[in-house]
Amino acid sequence: MTGTTTKPTLTNLDRCDRCGAQAYVRVVLPGGSDLLFCRHHAKSHDSKLREMAVEYHDETDKLTVGG
């Protein structure tokens, strides 16, 4: 991929386009627009999102159990 710019890291201000929870996944579509998803919605639509995406940025590793 040439000419690709790196999107900034997701923050707690980034919200899931489906439910408004904090987003941990950014999907960049062929036209350049992006979609943001919480882990739940990213997982429930994972195969279709990965099929459509030109970039799939997953930060769900930030989620930990217990701290």
N, CA, C and O atoms as a Maestro MAE file, in Angstrom:
{
 s_m_m2io_version
 :::
 2.0.0
}

f_m_ct {
 s_m_title
 :::
 protein
 m_atom[268] {
  # First column is atom index #
  i_m_mmod_type
  r_m_x_coord
  r_m_y_coord
  r_m_z_coord
  i_m_residue_number
  s_m_chain_name
  s_m_pdb_residue_name
  s_m_pdb_atom_name
  i_m_atomic_number
  :::
  1 25 0.831 -1.170 0.000 1 A "MET " " N  " 7
  2 3 0.000 0.000 0.000 1 A "MET " " CA " 6
  3 2 0.881 1.240 0.000 1 A "MET " " C  " 6
  4 15 1.722 1.391 0.886 1 A "MET " " O  " 8
  5 25 0.715 2.100 -0.937 2 A "THR " " N  " 7
  6 3 1.498 3.331 -0.968 2 A "THR " " CA " 6
  7 2 0.607 4.515 -0.642 2 A "THR " " C  " 6
  8 15 -0.592 4.502 -0.918 2 A "THR " " O  " 8
  9 25 1.200 5.526 -0.057 3 A "GLY " " N  " 7
  10 3 0.448 6.730 0.256 3 A "GLY " " CA " 6
  11 2 -0.490 6.597 1.436 3 A "GLY " " C  " 6
  12 15 -1.363 7.443 1.629 3 A "GLY " " O  " 8
  13 25 -0.329 5.559 2.220 4 A "THR " " N  " 7
  14 3 -1.204 5.361 3.368 4 A "THR " " CA " 6
  15 2 -0.710 6.192 4.540 4 A "THR " " C  " 6
  16 15 0.480 6.191 4.856 4 A "THR " " O  " 8
  17 25 -1.623 6.898 5.180 5 A "THR " " N  " 7
  18 3 -1.271 7.648 6.379 5 A "THR " " CA " 6
  19 2 -1.757 6.873 7.587 5 A "THR " " C  " 6
  20 15 -2.785 6.198 7.530 5 A "THR " " O  " 8
  21 25 -1.025 6.971 8.668 6 A "THR " " N  " 7
  22 3 -1.399 6.267 9.883 6 A "THR " " CA " 6
  23 2 -2.386 7.116 10.671 6 A "THR " " C  " 6
  24 15 -2.135 8.291 10.941 6 A "THR " " O  " 8
  25 25 -3.495 6.516 11.031 7 A "LYS " " N  " 7
  26 3 -4.496 7.208 11.844 7 A "LYS " " CA " 6
  27 2 -3.986 7.278 13.282 7 A "LYS " " C  " 6
  28 15 -3.253 6.390 13.720 7 A "LYS " " O  " 8
  29 25 -4.360 8.309 14.011 8 A "PRO " " N  " 7
  30 3 -3.940 8.401 15.404 8 A "PRO " " CA " 6
  31 2 -4.563 7.284 16.239 8 A "PRO " " C  " 6
  32 15 -5.586 6.703 15.876 8 A "PRO " " O  " 8
  33 25 -3.922 7.008 17.357 9 A "THR " " N  " 7
  34 3 -4.427 6.008 18.290 9 A "THR " " CA " 6
  35 2 -5.829 6.391 18.747 9 A "THR " " C  " 6
  36 15 -6.132 7.571 18.923 9 A "THR " " O  " 8
  37 25 -6.664 5.405 18.934 10 A "LEU " " N  " 7
  38 3 -8.017 5.663 19.432 10 A "LEU " " CA " 6
  39 2 -7.943 6.162 20.873 10 A "LEU " " C  " 6
  40 15 -7.095 5.716 21.647 10 A "LEU " " O  " 8
  41 25 -8.822 7.077 21.226 11 A "THR " " N  " 7
  42 3 -8.867 7.623 22.585 11 A "THR " " CA " 6
  43 2 -10.219 7.312 23.217 11 A "THR " " C  " 6
  44 15 -11.102 6.750 22.569 11 A "THR " " O  " 8
  45 25 -10.373 7.678 24.480 12 A "ASN " " N  " 7
  46 3 -11.650 7.443 25.155 12 A "ASN " " CA " 6
  47 2 -12.759 8.342 24.620 12 A "ASN " " C  " 6
  48 15 -13.921 8.177 24.991 12 A "ASN " " O  " 8
  49 25 -12.416 9.287 23.757 13 A "LEU " " N  " 7
  50 3 -13.433 10.126 23.117 13 A "LEU " " CA " 6
  51 2 -14.005 9.481 21.853 13 A "LEU " " C  " 6
  52 15 -15.066 9.886 21.377 13 A "LEU " " O  " 8
  53 25 -13.307 8.479 21.307 14 A "ASP " " N  " 7
  54 3 -13.786 7.777 20.111 14 A "ASP " " CA " 6
  55 2 -14.881 6.800 20.516 14 A "ASP " " C  " 6
  56 15 -14.703 6.008 21.442 14 A "ASP " " O  " 8
  57 25 -16.010 6.855 19.825 15 A "ARG " " N  " 7
  58 3 -17.192 6.088 20.204 15 A "ARG " " CA " 6
  59 2 -17.645 5.151 19.099 15 A "ARG " " C  " 6
  60 15 -17.520 5.456 17.913 15 A "ARG " " O  " 8
  61 25 -18.171 4.010 19.508 16 A "CYS " " N  " 7
  62 3 -18.697 3.002 18.594 16 A "CYS " " CA " 6
  63 2 -19.841 3.599 17.780 16 A "CYS " " C  " 6
  64 15 -20.743 4.233 18.327 16 A "CYS " " O  " 8
  65 25 -19.791 3.388 16.470 17 A "ASP " " N  " 7
  66 3 -20.844 3.897 15.594 17 A "ASP " " CA " 6
  67 2 -22.168 3.163 15.782 17 A "ASP " " C  " 6
  68 15 -23.207 3.661 15.350 17 A "ASP " " O  " 8
  69 25 -22.157 1.998 16.414 18 A "ARG " " N  " 7
  70 3 -23.383 1.233 16.639 18 A "ARG " " CA " 6
  71 2 -24.063 1.568 17.966 18 A "ARG " " C  " 6
  72 15 -25.286 1.698 18.017 18 A "ARG " " O  " 8
  73 25 -23.275 1.709 19.050 19 A "CYS " " N  " 7
  74 3 -23.911 1.829 20.364 19 A "CYS " " CA " 6
  75 2 -23.406 2.989 21.222 19 A "CYS " " C  " 6
  76 15 -24.003 3.281 22.259 19 A "CYS " " O  " 8
  77 25 -22.338 3.649 20.823 20 A "GLY " " N  " 7
  78 3 -21.827 4.776 21.590 20 A "GLY " " CA " 6
  79 2 -20.830 4.421 22.681 20 A "GLY " " C  " 6
  80 15 -20.336 5.313 23.371 20 A "GLY " " O  " 8
  81 25 -20.520 3.129 22.854 21 A "ALA " " N  " 7
  82 3 -19.501 2.730 23.830 21 A "ALA " " CA " 6
  83 2 -18.124 3.138 23.306 21 A "ALA " " C  " 6
  84 15 -17.985 3.518 22.144 21 A "ALA " " O  " 8
  85 25 -17.111 3.058 24.165 22 A "GLN " " N  " 7
  86 3 -15.765 3.418 23.719 22 A "GLN " " CA " 6
  87 2 -15.327 2.507 22.581 22 A "GLN " " C  " 6
  88 15 -15.500 1.290 22.647 22 A "GLN " " O  " 8
  89 25 -14.765 3.100 21.544 23 A "ALA " " N  " 7
  90 3 -14.317 2.345 20.371 23 A "ALA " " CA " 6
  91 2 -12.893 1.841 20.569 23 A "ALA " " C  " 6
  92 15 -12.026 2.563 21.060 23 A "ALA " " O  " 8
  93 25 -12.669 0.594 20.181 24 A "TYR " " N  " 7
  94 3 -11.344 -0.016 20.220 24 A "TYR " " CA " 6
  95 2 -10.922 -0.534 18.852 24 A "TYR " " C  " 6
  96 15 -9.811 -1.042 18.702 24 A "TYR " " O  " 8
  97 25 -11.788 -0.415 17.855 25 A "VAL " " N  " 7
  98 3 -11.484 -0.887 16.503 25 A "VAL " " CA " 6
  99 2 -11.856 0.203 15.504 25 A "VAL " " C  " 6
  100 15 -12.957 0.753 15.545 25 A "VAL " " O  " 8
  101 25 -10.910 0.507 14.597 26 A "ARG " " N  " 7
  102 3 -11.166 1.448 13.509 26 A "ARG " " CA " 6
  103 2 -11.047 0.667 12.208 26 A "ARG " " C  " 6
  104 15 -10.048 -0.010 11.968 26 A "ARG " " O  " 8
  105 25 -12.077 0.767 11.370 27 A "VAL " " N  " 7
  106 3 -12.086 0.116 10.065 27 A "VAL " " CA " 6
  107 2 -12.084 1.211 9.007 27 A "VAL " " C  " 6
  108 15 -12.990 2.043 8.968 27 A "VAL " " O  " 8
  109 25 -11.071 1.212 8.152 28 A "VAL " " N  " 7
  110 3 -10.995 2.189 7.070 28 A "VAL " " CA " 6
  111 2 -11.509 1.518 5.803 28 A "VAL " " C  " 6
  112 15 -11.035 0.451 5.413 28 A "VAL " " O  " 8
  113 25 -12.483 2.157 5.168 29 A "LEU " " N  " 7
  114 3 -13.115 1.616 3.966 29 A "LEU " " CA " 6
  115 2 -12.399 2.105 2.712 29 A "LEU " " C  " 6
  116 15 -11.639 3.071 2.775 29 A "LEU " " O  " 8
  117 25 -12.631 1.449 1.569 30 A "PRO " " N  " 7
  118 3 -11.943 1.820 0.331 30 A "PRO " " CA " 6
  119 2 -12.061 3.301 -0.044 30 A "PRO " " C  " 6
  120 15 -11.117 3.852 -0.609 30 A "PRO " " O  " 8
  121 25 -13.154 3.948 0.241 31 A "GLY " " N  " 7
  122 3 -13.325 5.362 -0.087 31 A "GLY " " CA " 6
  123 2 -12.591 6.304 0.846 31 A "GLY " " C  " 6
  124 15 -12.552 7.511 0.607 31 A "GLY " " O  " 8
  125 25 -12.003 5.760 1.917 32 A "GLY " " N  " 7
  126 3 -11.251 6.578 2.864 32 A "GLY " " CA " 6
  127 2 -11.996 6.891 4.144 32 A "GLY " " C  " 6
  128 15 -11.388 7.348 5.112 32 A "GLY " " O  " 8
  129 25 -13.307 6.654 4.174 33 A "SER " " N  " 7
  130 3 -14.047 6.905 5.411 33 A "SER " " CA " 6
  131 2 -13.739 5.794 6.407 33 A "SER " " C  " 6
  132 15 -13.308 4.704 6.030 33 A "SER " " O  " 8
  133 25 -13.967 6.085 7.676 34 A "ASP " " N  " 7
  134 3 -13.713 5.055 8.671 34 A "ASP " " CA " 6
  135 2 -14.920 4.837 9.560 34 A "ASP " " C  " 6
  136 15 -15.773 5.710 9.723 34 A "ASP " " O  " 8
  137 25 -14.961 3.645 10.127 35 A "LEU " " N  " 7
  138 3 -15.997 3.239 11.062 35 A "LEU " " CA " 6
  139 2 -15.316 2.880 12.365 35 A "LEU " " C  " 6
  140 15 -14.220 2.318 12.365 35 A "LEU " " O  " 8
  141 25 -15.963 3.202 13.482 36 A "LEU " " N  " 7
  142 3 -15.428 2.887 14.796 36 A "LEU " " CA " 6
  143 2 -16.370 1.923 15.498 36 A "LEU " " C  " 6
  144 15 -17.591 2.057 15.416 36 A "LEU " " O  " 8
  145 25 -15.780 0.939 16.196 37 A "PHE " " N  " 7
  146 3 -16.588 -0.061 16.882 37 A "PHE " " CA " 6
  147 2 -16.016 -0.408 18.246 37 A "PHE " " C  " 6
  148 15 -14.801 -0.409 18.443 37 A "PHE " " O  " 8
  149 25 -16.910 -0.705 19.187 38 A "CYS " " N  " 7
  150 3 -16.512 -1.294 20.453 38 A "CYS " " CA " 6
  151 2 -16.115 -2.747 20.162 38 A "CYS " " C  " 6
  152 15 -16.332 -3.240 19.056 38 A "CYS " " O  " 8
  153 25 -15.544 -3.418 21.141 39 A "ARG " " N  " 7
  154 3 -15.123 -4.806 20.912 39 A "ARG " " CA " 6
  155 2 -16.307 -5.696 20.572 39 A "ARG " " C  " 6
  156 15 -16.206 -6.536 19.678 39 A "ARG " " O  " 8
  157 25 -17.413 -5.532 21.258 40 A "HIS " " N  " 7
  158 3 -18.596 -6.360 21.018 40 A "HIS " " CA " 6
  159 2 -19.052 -6.286 19.563 40 A "HIS " " C  " 6
  160 15 -19.233 -7.319 18.918 40 A "HIS " " O  " 8
  161 25 -19.237 -5.090 19.050 41 A "HIS " " N  " 7
  162 3 -19.730 -4.946 17.678 41 A "HIS " " CA " 6
  163 2 -18.669 -5.294 16.640 41 A "HIS " " C  " 6
  164 15 -19.002 -5.803 15.570 41 A "HIS " " O  " 8
  165 25 -17.406 -5.030 16.935 42 A "ALA " " N  " 7
  166 3 -16.338 -5.438 16.011 42 A "ALA " " CA " 6
  167 2 -16.304 -6.957 15.888 42 A "ALA " " C  " 6
  168 15 -16.157 -7.491 14.789 42 A "ALA " " O  " 8
  169 25 -16.440 -7.656 17.021 43 A "LYS " " N  " 7
  170 3 -16.423 -9.123 16.987 43 A "LYS " " CA " 6
  171 2 -17.647 -9.680 16.280 43 A "LYS " " C  " 6
  172 15 -17.538 -10.652 15.533 43 A "LYS " " O  " 8
  173 25 -18.806 -9.082 16.500 44 A "SER " " N  " 7
  174 3 -20.026 -9.625 15.905 44 A "SER " " CA " 6
  175 2 -20.089 -9.422 14.396 44 A "SER " " C  " 6
  176 15 -20.848 -10.110 13.713 44 A "SER " " O  " 8
  177 25 -19.303 -8.485 13.866 45 A "HIS " " N  " 7
  178 3 -19.284 -8.225 12.419 45 A "HIS " " CA " 6
  179 2 -17.886 -8.430 11.827 45 A "HIS " " C  " 6
  180 15 -17.597 -7.947 10.732 45 A "HIS " " O  " 8
  181 25 -17.029 -9.140 12.543 46 A "ASP " " N  " 7
  182 3 -15.612 -9.250 12.203 46 A "ASP " " CA " 6
  183 2 -15.337 -9.697 10.770 46 A "ASP " " C  " 6
  184 15 -14.591 -9.025 10.058 46 A "ASP " " O  " 8
  185 25 -15.912 -10.798 10.333 47 A "SER " " N  " 7
  186 3 -15.566 -11.323 9.003 47 A "SER " " CA " 6
  187 2 -15.968 -10.361 7.889 47 A "SER " " C  " 6
  188 15 -15.213 -10.178 6.934 47 A "SER " " O  " 8
  189 25 -17.135 -9.749 7.994 48 A "LYS " " N  " 7
  190 3 -17.587 -8.805 6.971 48 A "LYS " " CA " 6
  191 2 -16.733 -7.532 6.985 48 A "LYS " " C  " 6
  192 15 -16.377 -7.008 5.929 48 A "LYS " " O  " 8
  193 25 -16.407 -7.038 8.179 49 A "LEU " " N  " 7
  194 3 -15.588 -5.831 8.284 49 A "LEU " " CA " 6
  195 2 -14.204 -6.048 7.688 49 A "LEU " " C  " 6
  196 15 -13.702 -5.199 6.951 49 A "LEU " " O  " 8
  197 25 -13.587 -7.180 8.004 50 A "ARG " " N  " 7
  198 3 -12.245 -7.471 7.483 50 A "ARG " " CA " 6
  199 2 -12.268 -7.648 5.966 50 A "ARG " " C  " 6
  200 15 -11.307 -7.299 5.279 50 A "ARG " " O  " 8
  201 25 -13.357 -8.186 5.454 51 A "GLU " " N  " 7
  202 3 -13.517 -8.375 4.009 51 A "GLU " " CA " 6
  203 2 -13.583 -7.026 3.284 51 A "GLU " " C  " 6
  204 15 -13.035 -6.883 2.191 51 A "GLU " " O  " 8
  205 25 -14.244 -6.049 3.884 52 A "MET " " N  " 7
  206 3 -14.454 -4.734 3.270 52 A "MET " " CA " 6
  207 2 -13.299 -3.765 3.511 52 A "MET " " C  " 6
  208 15 -13.091 -2.848 2.716 52 A "MET " " O  " 8
  209 25 -12.556 -3.951 4.582 53 A "ALA " " N  " 7
  210 3 -11.580 -2.960 5.045 53 A "ALA " " CA " 6
  211 2 -10.321 -2.892 4.189 53 A "ALA " " C  " 6
  212 15 -9.828 -3.908 3.698 53 A "ALA " " O  " 8
  213 25 -9.813 -1.677 4.022 54 A "VAL " " N  " 7
  214 3 -8.471 -1.507 3.465 54 A "VAL " " CA " 6
  215 2 -7.469 -1.385 4.612 54 A "VAL " " C  " 6
  216 15 -6.264 -1.564 4.429 54 A "VAL " " O  " 8
  217 25 -7.998 -1.075 5.804 55 A "GLU " " N  " 7
  218 3 -7.178 -1.026 7.015 55 A "GLU " " CA " 6
  219 2 -8.064 -1.424 8.186 55 A "GLU " " C  " 6
  220 15 -9.199 -0.961 8.301 55 A "GLU " " O  " 8
  221 25 -7.538 -2.287 9.057 56 A "TYR " " N  " 7
  222 3 -8.270 -2.744 10.233 56 A "TYR " " CA " 6
  223 2 -7.358 -2.520 11.427 56 A "TYR " " C  " 6
  224 15 -6.368 -3.231 11.599 56 A "TYR " " O  " 8
  225 25 -7.686 -1.537 12.250 57 A "HIS " " N  " 7
  226 3 -6.847 -1.146 13.382 57 A "HIS " " CA " 6
  227 2 -7.532 -1.602 14.668 57 A "HIS " " C  " 6
  228 15 -8.570 -1.061 15.049 57 A "HIS " " O  " 8
  229 25 -6.949 -2.594 15.333 58 A "ASP " " N  " 7
  230 3 -7.553 -3.221 16.507 58 A "ASP " " CA " 6
  231 2 -6.744 -2.884 17.758 58 A "ASP " " C  " 6
  232 15 -5.567 -3.229 17.855 58 A "ASP " " O  " 8
  233 25 -7.378 -2.216 18.703 59 A "GLU " " N  " 7
  234 3 -6.735 -1.874 19.977 59 A "GLU " " CA " 6
  235 2 -7.419 -2.567 21.151 59 A "GLU " " C  " 6
  236 15 -7.343 -2.083 22.280 59 A "GLU " " O  " 8
  237 25 -8.084 -3.691 20.899 60 A "THR " " N  " 7
  238 3 -8.779 -4.391 21.981 60 A "THR " " CA " 6
  239 2 -7.805 -4.965 23.003 60 A "THR " " C  " 6
  240 15 -8.219 -5.365 24.091 60 A "THR " " O  " 8
  241 25 -6.512 -5.012 22.669 61 A "ASP " " N  " 7
  242 3 -5.525 -5.473 23.643 61 A "ASP " " CA " 6
  243 2 -5.410 -4.509 24.828 61 A "ASP " " C  " 6
  244 15 -4.830 -4.862 25.854 61 A "ASP " " O  " 8
  245 25 -5.953 -3.304 24.697 62 A "LYS " " N  " 7
  246 3 -5.975 -2.343 25.806 62 A "LYS " " CA " 6
  247 2 -6.950 -2.777 26.899 62 A "LYS " " C  " 6
  248 15 -6.860 -2.322 28.040 62 A "LYS " " O  " 8
  249 25 -7.878 -3.655 26.543 63 A "LEU " " N  " 7
  250 3 -8.858 -4.137 27.508 63 A "LEU " " CA " 6
  251 2 -8.231 -5.273 28.306 63 A "LEU " " C  " 6
  252 15 -7.767 -6.261 27.736 63 A "LEU " " O  " 8
  253 25 -8.219 -5.127 29.616 64 A "THR " " N  " 7
  254 3 -7.655 -6.170 30.463 64 A "THR " " CA " 6
  255 2 -8.636 -6.505 31.566 64 A "THR " " C  " 6
  256 15 -9.485 -5.692 31.932 64 A "THR " " O  " 8
  257 25 -8.509 -7.700 32.085 65 A "VAL " " N  " 7
  258 3 -9.356 -8.131 33.187 65 A "VAL " " CA " 6
  259 2 -8.578 -7.964 34.481 65 A "VAL " " C  " 6
  260 15 -7.448 -8.437 34.597 65 A "VAL " " O  " 8
  261 25 -9.171 -7.304 35.436 66 A "GLY " " N  " 7
  262 3 -8.565 -7.185 36.748 66 A "GLY " " CA " 6
  263 2 -7.609 -6.018 36.931 66 A "GLY " " C  " 6
  264 15 -7.430 -5.559 38.060 66 A "GLY " " O  " 8
  265 25 -6.992 -5.522 35.874 67 A "GLY " " N  " 7
  266 3 -6.120 -4.360 35.995 67 A "GLY " " CA " 6
  267 2 -4.754 -4.742 36.288 67 A "GLY " " C  " 6
  268 15 -3.886 -3.879 36.422 67 A "GLY " " O  " 8
  :::
 }
 m_bond[267] {
  # First column is bond index #
  i_m_from
  i_m_to
  i_m_order
  :::
  1 1 2 1
  2 2 3 1
  3 3 4 2
  4 3 5 1
  5 5 6 1
  6 6 7 1
  7 7 8 2
  8 7 9 1
  9 9 10 1
  10 10 11 1
  11 11 12 2
  12 11 13 1
  13 13 14 1
  14 14 15 1
  15 15 16 2
  16 15 17 1
  17 17 18 1
  18 18 19 1
  19 19 20 2
  20 19 21 1
  21 21 22 1
  22 22 23 1
  23 23 24 2
  24 23 25 1
  25 25 26 1
  26 26 27 1
  27 27 28 2
  28 27 29 1
  29 29 30 1
  30 30 31 1
  31 31 32 2
  32 31 33 1
  33 33 34 1
  34 34 35 1
  35 35 36 2
  36 35 37 1
  37 37 38 1
  38 38 39 1
  39 39 40 2
  40 39 41 1
  41 41 42 1
  42 42 43 1
  43 43 44 2
  44 43 45 1
  45 45 46 1
  46 46 47 1
  47 47 48 2
  48 47 49 1
  49 49 50 1
  50 50 51 1
  51 51 52 2
  52 51 53 1
  53 53 54 1
  54 54 55 1
  55 55 56 2
  56 55 57 1
  57 57 58 1
  58 58 59 1
  59 59 60 2
  60 59 61 1
  61 61 62 1
  62 62 63 1
  63 63 64 2
  64 63 65 1
  65 65 66 1
  66 66 67 1
  67 67 68 2
  68 67 69 1
  69 69 70 1
  70 70 71 1
  71 71 72 2
  72 71 73 1
  73 73 74 1
  74 74 75 1
  75 75 76 2
  76 75 77 1
  77 77 78 1
  78 78 79 1
  79 79 80 2
  80 79 81 1
  81 81 82 1
  82 82 83 1
  83 83 84 2
  84 83 85 1
  85 85 86 1
  86 86 87 1
  87 87 88 2
  88 87 89 1
  89 89 90 1
  90 90 91 1
  91 91 92 2
  92 91 93 1
  93 93 94 1
  94 94 95 1
  95 95 96 2
  96 95 97 1
  97 97 98 1
  98 98 99 1
  99 99 100 2
  100 99 101 1
  101 101 102 1
  102 102 103 1
  103 103 104 2
  104 103 105 1
  105 105 106 1
  106 106 107 1
  107 107 108 2
  108 107 109 1
  109 109 110 1
  110 110 111 1
  111 111 112 2
  112 111 113 1
  113 113 114 1
  114 114 115 1
  115 115 116 2
  116 115 117 1
  117 117 118 1
  118 118 119 1
  119 119 120 2
  120 119 121 1
  121 121 122 1
  122 122 123 1
  123 123 124 2
  124 123 125 1
  125 125 126 1
  126 126 127 1
  127 127 128 2
  128 127 129 1
  129 129 130 1
  130 130 131 1
  131 131 132 2
  132 131 133 1
  133 133 134 1
  134 134 135 1
  135 135 136 2
  136 135 137 1
  137 137 138 1
  138 138 139 1
  139 139 140 2
  140 139 141 1
  141 141 142 1
  142 142 143 1
  143 143 144 2
  144 143 145 1
  145 145 146 1
  146 146 147 1
  147 147 148 2
  148 147 149 1
  149 149 150 1
  150 150 151 1
  151 151 152 2
  152 151 153 1
  153 153 154 1
  154 154 155 1
  155 155 156 2
  156 155 157 1
  157 157 158 1
  158 158 159 1
  159 159 160 2
  160 159 161 1
  161 161 162 1
  162 162 163 1
  163 163 164 2
  164 163 165 1
  165 165 166 1
  166 166 167 1
  167 167 168 2
  168 167 169 1
  169 169 170 1
  170 170 171 1
  171 171 172 2
  172 171 173 1
  173 173 174 1
  174 174 175 1
  175 175 176 2
  176 175 177 1
  177 177 178 1
  178 178 179 1
  179 179 180 2
  180 179 181 1
  181 181 182 1
  182 182 183 1
  183 183 184 2
  184 183 185 1
  185 185 186 1
  186 186 187 1
  187 187 188 2
  188 187 189 1
  189 189 190 1
  190 190 191 1
  191 191 192 2
  192 191 193 1
  193 193 194 1
  194 194 195 1
  195 195 196 2
  196 195 197 1
  197 197 198 1
  198 198 199 1
  199 199 200 2
  200 199 201 1
  201 201 202 1
  202 202 203 1
  203 203 204 2
  204 203 205 1
  205 205 206 1
  206 206 207 1
  207 207 208 2
  208 207 209 1
  209 209 210 1
  210 210 211 1
  211 211 212 2
  212 211 213 1
  213 213 214 1
  214 214 215 1
  215 215 216 2
  216 215 217 1
  217 217 218 1
  218 218 219 1
  219 219 220 2
  220 219 221 1
  221 221 222 1
  222 222 223 1
  223 223 224 2
  224 223 225 1
  225 225 226 1
  226 226 227 1
  227 227 228 2
  228 227 229 1
  229 229 230 1
  230 230 231 1
  231 231 232 2
  232 231 233 1
  233 233 234 1
  234 234 235 1
  235 235 236 2
  236 235 237 1
  237 237 238 1
  238 238 239 1
  239 239 240 2
  240 239 241 1
  241 241 242 1
  242 242 243 1
  243 243 244 2
  244 243 245 1
  245 245 246 1
  246 246 247 1
  247 247 248 2
  248 247 249 1
  249 249 250 1
  250 250 251 1
  251 251 252 2
  252 251 253 1
  253 253 254 1
  254 254 255 1
  255 255 256 2
  256 255 257 1
  257 257 258 1
  258 258 259 1
  259 259 260 2
  260 259 261 1
  261 261 262 1
  262 262 263 1
  263 263 264 2
  264 263 265 1
  265 265 266 1
  266 266 267 1
  267 267 268 2
  :::
 }
}
